[in-house]
Amino acid sequence: MEMPPATRSSARDAMHDLHKEGSPVVRPETADEVIESGWRRWHSFERRNQKATGAWEQRLEDLAKGLRDAFEPDRRLVGPLMEDYRHLASILGQVFRADDDVSDHRP
């Protein structure tokens, strides 16, 4: 599923804001890669977690772990940065969910 331009723009704005706030897991040079990776992870949740209820918290934790695994060389060494990945996932999840809501109403 291709990401709509408006969603990409919103995600970039959110990443920019997180970087300005000092997030240690958001870097301008990897922002587009993080957004793409997060988008794929978000849209593959139900296929990968067929028994999950799809609750918001489950999706965010899954997204955070996916981003961690994609961008950290050794996930065992992430430690306290996991909270930063969870915050990033929360922000991107809101952007992606807004697109899901719009998609549900497209003809």
Secondary structure, 3 states (H helix, E strand, C coil): CCCCHHHHHHHHHHHHHHHHCCCCCCCHHHHHHHHHHHHHHHHCHHHHCCCCCCCHHHHHHHHHHHHHHHHCCCHHHCCCHHHHHHHHHHHHHHHHHHHHHHHHCCC
